[in-house]
Amino acid sequence: MNAQRGQRIVRRADRVFMHARALAFMLACMLALEAVMSAASLADGGIVVWTGERMGARAAVIIAPAAPSVGEVEFAWIGAWKAGALVHAQHLDGLAIEGVLAPAPIGSEVRCSLALTKVGHWDITIDPDGNGDAQAARFPLEVSDPPARWTTLWPAMFAWIALVAIGLTAAWRKTTRRDS
Amino acid sequence: MLEFAAPLLALADILALADNLALADNAPWVLAGCVVSCALYARGWRAIRARGRASRERFCGWRCVAFFAAWLVMLVALASPLDREAERALAAHMVQHLLLTMIVPPLFWLASPAMPCLFGLPRALRLEVVGPIIAAPAVRTLLRIATNPIVGWIAMALVTLGWHVPAIYQLALREPAWHRVEHASMLAAGLLFWLPVVEPFPYRRRWPRLAMVPYLVAADFSNTIVAAYLAFSGAIAYRWYADIGAARGIDALQDQHLAAGIMWVPGSIIYLLPAMAITATRFLAKGSFGVRAPQQPRELSLPVLQRAPARETPRDLLRIPVIGALLRQPRVRLGLRLAMLALAALIAIDGIVGPQDAPMNLAGTLPWTHWRGFAVVAILAVANAACMACPLIAPRSVLRRWITPTRTWPAALRSKWIAGALIVAWLVAYEAFDLWSSPWATAFILIGFVVAATAVDLLFEGASFCRFVCPIGQYQMLLSTVAPREVRALDADVCARCETHDCLKGRPSTVANTPTLPGCGLGLFVPKKDGNLDCTFCLDCVSACPHENIGIVAVVPGASLARAAWSSGIGTLANRFDIGVLATIFTTGAIANAAGMSAPIVQILDEIATARAISPALLQGSFVVVAMLGGALLLASAAVAVQDAPFIQRFNRIALASIPLGASVWLVHFGFHFITGWPTGEAAIRRVLHDLALSSDAPDRILSCCVVPPNWLVPAEFLALSLGLAAALGVLWWSIDAMLRRRDGARTSSSKTTSTTTPARVTIAWIAPAIALIALWSMMAWVVLQPMEMRGTSGFGS
């Protein structure tokens, strides 16, 4: 009896150990994911809108989204820069917005998001050394009307259509089988 | 108390950090997919291994490791800095594509994921939804075509050649949507391609094993063509990298050559290694010459999809170590309620004597922002935990040791009409008098509820207050009809043999000097109860059952609403007009309540009140009534459109089917307040501690109404609404099916005719009420898209 009980205890301990091991493995995976995720960066896409030479090195500007509309527009500066680098946006009617370029989690890029609130023509100036016009890169930007909000939300908004289609198919099959 | 607030502060910091880091748009969704998928696999893998030695051998440990590794590689490819670097360097992009097409798919198939993932699904979902769909001839044909090696080979060649055409490649770089399509198509093609190579269980082999050698070598040709083009082309293939590479000080042509090398060398190795392994296995294995390959299953067969007998003993929440044992103890449950009562008393005292700025007062924050959000999540995720921990019934539980009520609740009032009227009154008062913004009013409502509950339950037997009066209880019980767990008998045979029915009547305690163990105060006889309606999860029945045969077990959420059948203490649900009206109030009230905080509605009501010199309170209250009546009329008109049963029955069934939609609306509404308003709790707690001279820190976020909603909140809200609507439409379909079959049953038994209830008939009858539910959903969808107005609290717009 005692031997049986001992075996049972060993079996239980084995099971507990197995579960603990599986849990530890899962936790390790999740921690690894967390480490990976925490270094991830901003939304992708965009378009190169300017290239040239500034501060003695090649430079480029990428804006995202590729077709900017009213709302947040991201400006990424790839090239040499100094602390205090600025991005300045001015609308045709005089409205001006400014932002400070901050290091991005990729290479030596700096970036800044500006909320461009008006439709139409904007003049963008990026000053990579923060010392005024000497090194500034200038380019125009056309900003369009914002897209309807549902256009970015449609997958979550209309997920029920797919769910209902699946459910209806299953229900149909199940009742057909039941009746036959 | 500051220690109590510390986790909240930590959570705030984590959320703020996540927001500042601005994770890749798709990262949270990829991570969510990863967690759900890994949990499903692990659950199914464990369950399969428990079935015996053969299963353990087939699903050995390394398969589980392969599944986790596949997801890990996928996350590295899609939600790591590699994803970002891929936009700046072609070589990084090539690594990403290599991972998606050549590493993730074989790892995934090595895990033989079909059986474990299906087994990991809830039983009902597996057997009632996935099973019938996979068994459908059209789906089987589609699967047969898709899993043909030719299809996999062509798909792989198309994505390899197609996505590297400069114009298409640059389109993907420019537009995130196309980039996602690119990655999805690469992953899908990879999965189709590697399926016949890895042959995961229960894949049926189509071609001789040796055919995989030319299959893999030929696939390497398309890979080589692209790699050679990139390697030997003197020009830069993709203009994007030329511009960016120059700015980064990288030679774009060198980057292109490196990418070509990655594609060519590791890519070819990945193709050719399995080809060599297959060849070696075939020709070098002992005695393999002339021996036929082992017999493959003729049909794709997944045993997990076949209906197996239900488990003898369902998995019971009360059997979970520690928590289950604690919940089974009546004293622990009473202690929980008394603790909640103490908290309610603290809130009430602060509401009366504290400052009347809602965001700085416990009464203005904890009940409205935190408790409502927590309760709705807990109920929908587990069961009616809110009623279980209800502080209102704590005094009665204590006082009944000395006072035994002798009266029974009047027969004329044994319905849901009082509770329904109180819910309407509550919603109207909430909107008209901005209850949430008045700590004083909140305190007196709390005290009033406790006094009323105690008075009613000391005068009348059982839990009359919960069953017939409490509007909060009715709301929570309706929510719990779509909860995944229910208080049920574990073994029906034990109940059939039971003659004492202690779960209903109660029994004397076997321990000396302890009070009698009460039975169900709501008159529910557990073996005859169907669903969570009228169940407060007080668990008195669990303690009273001498056979320990009652537990909290998993059920299909909302199934009892579809059946609308007879249940102990309730009668036939489909015939209870009062409950049908209550369900209508629940759903339409949810939408009206949420709409009342949307900026356009607030603005219109303010404009009307100013223009017509009407009292804003009257107008806001009227808005709630009119909105709810409108919703009720919509459901009633849908009931008119359906035939084949008395109107009351049709209306009730549609109203009951709307409950999942209503539950999702409450979740979205209270979840929004919970997520955006959680700092108010911290501010109020700091203020109380400061006032009590327990802390020198004054709250640093005075009148902190809300944090800016995180980006994921609106998509998550729509996802919740989608689930709610889909569940409502599903319940509706099965409810109409049950209604038509019942009518058919009555006809066929009287006239010996055959049943005419076909899926097509059910679907036709389903369309009109489905449109009504979709109309209710569209109203809520409109509300979610509007900026929110938090009247009575500090400024917060959109």
Boltz contact constraints between the chains, C-beta under 6 A:
constraints:
  - contact:
      token1: [A, 29]
      token2: [B, 68]
      max_distance: 6.0
  - contact:
      token1: [A, 33]
      token2: [B, 75]
      max_distance: 6.0
  - contact:
      token1: [A, 36]
      token2: [B, 75]
      max_distance: 6.0
  - contact:
      token1: [A, 36]
      token2: [B, 80]
      max_distance: 6.0
  - contact:
      token1: [A, 37]
      token2: [B, 27]
      max_distance: 6.0
  - contact:
      token1: [A, 37]
      token2: [B, 79]
      max_distance: 6.0
  - contact:
      token1: [A, 39]
      token2: [B, 81]
      max_distance: 6.0
  - contact:
      token1: [A, 40]
      token2: [B, 23]
      max_distance: 6.0
  - contact:
      token1: [A, 40]
      token2: [B, 24]
      max_distance: 6.0
  - contact:
      token1: [A, 40]
      token2: [B, 27]
      max_distance: 6.0
  - contact:
      token1: [A, 40]
      token2: [B, 79]
      max_distance: 6.0
  - contact:
      token1: [A, 40]
      token2: [B, 80]
      max_distance: 6.0
  - contact:
      token1: [A, 41]
      token2: [B, 84]
      max_distance: 6.0
  - contact:
      token1: [A, 42]
      token2: [B, 22]
      max_distance: 6.0
  - contact:
      token1: [A, 43]
      token2: [B, 25]
      max_distance: 6.0
  - contact:
      token1: [A, 44]
      token2: [B, 87]
      max_distance: 6.0
  - contact:
      token1: [A, 44]
      token2: [B, 176]
      max_distance: 6.0
  - contact:
      token1: [A, 45]
      token2: [B, 175]
      max_distance: 6.0
  - contact:
      token1: [A, 45]
      token2: [B, 176]
      max_distance: 6.0
  - contact:
      token1: [A, 47]
      token2: [B, 174]
      max_distance: 6.0
  - contact:
      token1: [A, 48]
      token2: [B, 243]
      max_distance: 6.0
  - contact:
      token1: [A, 51]
      token2: [B, 243]
      max_distance: 6.0
  - contact:
      token1: [A, 58]
      token2: [B, 246]
      max_distance: 6.0
  - contact:
      token1: [A, 58]
      token2: [B, 247]
      max_distance: 6.0
  - contact:
      token1: [A, 59]
      token2: [B, 247]
      max_distance: 6.0
  - contact:
      token1: [A, 60]
      token2: [B, 243]
      max_distance: 6.0
  - contact:
      token1: [A, 60]
      token2: [B, 244]
      max_distance: 6.0
  - contact:
      token1: [A, 60]
      token2: [B, 247]
      max_distance: 6.0
  - contact:
      token1: [A, 66]
      token2: [B, 174]
      max_distance: 6.0
  - contact:
      token1: [A, 78]
      token2: [B, 244]
      max_distance: 6.0
  - contact:
      token1: [A, 78]
      token2: [B, 247]
      max_distance: 6.0
  - contact:
      token1: [A, 78]
      token2: [B, 248]
      max_distance: 6.0
  - contact:
      token1: [A, 79]
      token2: [B, 247]
      max_distance: 6.0
  - contact:
      token1: [A, 106]
      token2: [B, 84]
      max_distance: 6.0
  - contact:
      token1: [A, 149]
      token2: [B, 785]
      max_distance: 6.0
  - contact:
      token1: [A, 153]
      token2: [B, 715]
      max_distance: 6.0
  - contact:
      token1: [A, 153]
      token2: [B, 718]
      max_distance: 6.0
  - contact:
      token1: [A, 156]
      token2: [B, 715]
      max_distance: 6.0
  - contact:
      token1: [A, 156]
      token2: [B, 718]
      max_distance: 6.0
  - contact:
      token1: [A, 156]
      token2: [B, 719]
      max_distance: 6.0
  - contact:
      token1: [A, 157]
      token2: [B, 718]
      max_distance: 6.0
  - contact:
      token1: [A, 159]
      token2: [B, 722]
      max_distance: 6.0
  - contact:
      token1: [A, 160]
      token2: [B, 722]
      max_distance: 6.0
  - contact:
      token1: [A, 160]
      token2: [B, 725]
      max_distance: 6.0
  - contact:
      token1: [A, 160]
      token2: [B, 726]
      max_distance: 6.0
  - contact:
      token1: [A, 163]
      token2: [B, 726]
      max_distance: 6.0
  - contact:
      token1: [A, 164]
      token2: [B, 726]
      max_distance: 6.0
  - contact:
      token1: [A, 164]
      token2: [B, 729]
      max_distance: 6.0
  - contact:
      token1: [A, 167]
      token2: [B, 730]
      max_distance: 6.0
  - contact:
      token1: [A, 169]
      token2: [B, 133]
      max_distance: 6.0
  - contact:
      token1: [A, 170]
      token2: [B, 129]
      max_distance: 6.0
  - contact:
      token1: [A, 170]
      token2: [B, 132]
      max_distance: 6.0
  - contact:
      token1: [A, 170]
      token2: [B, 133]
      max_distance: 6.0
  - contact:
      token1: [A, 171]
      token2: [B, 733]
      max_distance: 6.0
  - contact:
      token1: [A, 172]
      token2: [B, 759]
      max_distance: 6.0
  - contact:
      token1: [A, 173]
      token2: [B, 132]
      max_distance: 6.0
  - contact:
      token1: [A, 173]
      token2: [B, 136]
      max_distance: 6.0
  - contact:
      token1: [A, 174]
      token2: [B, 132]
      max_distance: 6.0
  - contact:
      token1: [A, 175]
      token2: [B, 759]
      max_distance: 6.0
  - contact:
      token1: [A, 176]
      token2: [B, 759]
      max_distance: 6.0
